[in-house]
Amino acid sequence: MDAREKLKLRGLLNKIENLYKQAGADRRRTGSVRVDMLLNRCLRHVETLKYMDKLPSEVKRAALEYAWHVYMDLQEFNAPTERQDLEIDREASLTDVLRQIKQHEERGDIIERGMYSGGRGYRSVNWDTEYWMAETKAHAPINEYWNEEEAKKKRPVKIYTKKELKKFQ
């Protein structure tokens, strides 16, 4: 077995083992674990391991068995809650949002456009402004040189022949 293949195999098995360690660390740190994501990563590593052709069959079989045991342990991982993404408190109930809007209306506060635009509010951000600075679409600069009347006019189109194109080369 090639030294490079040994190193690749060792790195792959370390990644698989670290997935189980990451599940334990996430449970201690946040109290919840993204088990589906860890299982998908483990399967990707198993597929990579499966397609390593230069490994001897005994070594490959032992590595696949080890990876499969880690996968099975991850399936049975005891997590108090299972989350689907990085943030636990990302979702807000509709009743809470409606209650906040009602409170703003009762106090007479101005509800700005995009204040409750859903998600993280990126829907109302224009990233195409100068210097890639985030700016709401309401305040995006208008191209003062654009003339809509001129744009609507039909103009003749010049089609060059092959002889005319050779002049430009």
N, C-alpha and C positions, 0 to 999 in steps of 0.2 A: 504494500500500500504506500502510495506517494506521501511525502511529508506534507505537501500542500493539502491533500485530501484529508489527512489526519487532522490538520488544523481546522479545516472547514467543518469536519464532522464534530470536533470538540466544541467549536463555536456554536453550531446548530443545537447540540444537546444542552449547552449552557443556556441558550435562549429559551429552550423548552422548559428547562428546570426553573429559570427565573420567572416564567409565567406563573407558576404555582406560588413562588415567593412573593410576587407582586400582588396576587390575590390576598395573601395574608396581610401584607403591608397596607393594602387599601382598606381591608376590614378593620384593622387597628386604627388607621388614620381617620377614615370618614364614617365607618360603621356600615358601609355598603360596598358592593363589589360589582364590577361589570363582567359578569361571568360569560355572557355570550361573546363579547369581544375577545376575551382571553381564549375561549374555545376555538373561535375562528382563527386566531393567530396560531394556536397550537396545530390546527389542521393544516394551515399553510406551511408550517415548518415540517410537518410529517410528509406532506406532498413533496417538498424540496428534498427531504431525506430519501423518499422513495425513488426519485429520479436521479440520484447520484449513482451513475453507472460504474465508476471506477472502484467502488468499494467491494471488498470480498463479500460473498453472500452471507457468511457467518456473522461478520461484523455488522452488516446491514440489517440482518434479522434481529440481532441483539439490540441495536439502536432503535429499530422500529418498535420492538416490544417495550423498551424503556419509555419511548415517546407515547405509546399507547397507554401505558400505566399512568403517566402524568395526565393524559387527556381524561382518563376515567376518574382520576382523583379530582380533577377540576370539575367534572360533571357532578360529583357528589360533594362539592365544596359547600360548607355550611356558612351561608351568608345571611345575616339578619334581614337585609333588604337587597334586592338586585336592581341596579340602575342601568339605564340604557345609554347614558352619555356622561360627559365629564362633570356637569353640574347637577347637584342633587335637587336644589330648590329652583330649578329653571322654570317650571310650570306654575302658572297662577290660575286659580279658578275664576270662571266667568262671573260668579256672584261677587267675589272680592273686587274685581275690576269695575263692575257696575256700581257697587257701593261707593268706590272712590270717585267715580264720575258724578254720582248723585251728590256727594259731599261737596265737590267743587262747584256744582251748579247751585246748591243751596247757599254757599258762601258768596256766590257771585264772582268766583275766580274765572279768569279767561282760560278756556281749554284750548291750548295751542294745537295747530294742525300737526299731526304726527305724534302727539303726546301718547296716544294709545294705539299705535300703528301695528302692534303685534310683533312677535319675535323680539329682536334686539333693536328695532328701530332703523335698521339699515335700509329698509325699503324706501325711506324718504331722504336718503343721503346721495348726493351726486359726487362721485369720485372722479369725474372727468374735468374738474375745474383745474385752474392753474396750480402748479406745484403739487398736485395730488393731495391737496388739503380737502378734508371732508367739509362739505357745505350742503345745506339743505337745498332742495330743488327750488324752493320758493325764492331764494336769494341768488340763484345761479346767474352768472353774467349773461346778458343777451348780446349776441353778435350784432353790433351796430352797423356793420358793413353789409349784412345780408339784406337783399332787397327781394321781397317775395314776388313783386310784379315782374322784375327782370327774370326771375327764375322760371316763371310760367311761360315766357315767350318761347316760341318754336324757333330754332336756329338751324340753318343748313349744316349738314355734316359732310366733311370732305373725306372721301374714300380714296386712298392712295393706291396706285397700281404698283406692280412689282418693280417697274423701271424707276418710278418716282421714289420708292423706298430705298433703292440702291444708292440714290444721291445722298441720303442721310448717313450712310455707313462709311 
